Amino acid sequence: MPTDSVVHQLAVRVGNKLREMRLLLATAESCTGGMIATAVTDISGSSGWFERGFVTYSNQAKTE
């Protein structure tokens, strides 16, 4: 499992590239339990390139 600092650095790089290309990020997570959304929203200004995230964890919710 990557360290928090590695995840943070990757999120910053992704955010910079998305901003540069004028794109938005949307995520769908399950086993990560929202880890991606947390890493992204910990970055100041990420609301400029992070549109939304969904965390669907239970098997019932995934089926629905």
C-alpha positions as CSV (number, residue, x, y, z in Angstrom):
1,M,0.0,0.0,0.0
2,P,1.5,3.4,-0.9
3,T,2.3,5.9,1.8
4,D,0.1,9.0,2.4
5,S,2.9,11.2,1.0
6,V,3.1,9.2,-2.2
7,V,-0.7,9.3,-2.6
8,H,-0.7,13.1,-1.9
9,Q,2.1,13.7,-4.5
10,L,0.2,11.7,-7.1
11,A,-3.0,13.6,-6.4
12,V,-1.2,16.9,-6.8
13,R,0.4,15.7,-10.1
14,V,-3.0,14.6,-11.4
15,G,-4.6,17.8,-10.3
16,N,-2.0,19.9,-12.0
17,K,-2.4,18.0,-15.3
18,L,-6.2,18.2,-15.1
19,R,-6.0,22.0,-14.5
20,E,-3.6,22.3,-17.4
21,M,-5.9,20.4,-19.7
22,R,-9.0,22.0,-18.4
23,L,-10.6,18.7,-17.4
24,L,-12.5,17.5,-14.4
25,L,-12.1,14.4,-12.3
26,A,-15.0,12.2,-11.1
27,T,-14.3,9.0,-9.1
28,A,-16.1,5.8,-8.3
29,E,-14.6,4.0,-5.3
30,S,-15.4,0.8,-3.5
31,C,-12.7,-1.0,-1.6
32,T,-10.7,2.2,-1.1
33,G,-13.6,3.6,0.9
34,G,-13.1,7.2,-0.2
35,M,-9.3,7.3,0.0
36,I,-9.0,8.9,-3.5
37,A,-11.6,11.6,-2.7
38,T,-9.8,12.3,0.6
39,A,-6.5,12.7,-1.1
40,V,-7.9,15.0,-3.7
41,T,-10.0,17.2,-1.3
42,D,-7.0,17.6,1.0
43,I,-5.4,19.7,-1.8
44,S,-6.2,23.4,-1.7
45,G,-8.1,24.5,-4.8
46,S,-9.1,21.0,-5.9
47,S,-12.7,22.1,-6.3
48,G,-11.5,23.7,-9.5
49,W,-10.8,20.2,-11.0
50,F,-12.6,17.6,-8.8
51,E,-16.2,17.5,-9.8
52,R,-17.5,14.6,-7.6
53,G,-16.8,11.2,-6.1
54,F,-19.0,8.2,-5.3
55,V,-18.2,5.6,-2.7
56,T,-20.3,2.5,-3.0
57,Y,-19.1,0.0,-0.5
58,S,-21.7,-2.7,0.3
59,N,-22.5,-5.5,-2.1
60,Q,-26.1,-4.5,-2.1
61,A,-25.3,-0.9,-3.1
62,K,-23.1,-2.1,-5.9
63,T,-25.9,-4.3,-7.2
64,E,-28.4,-1.5,-7.1
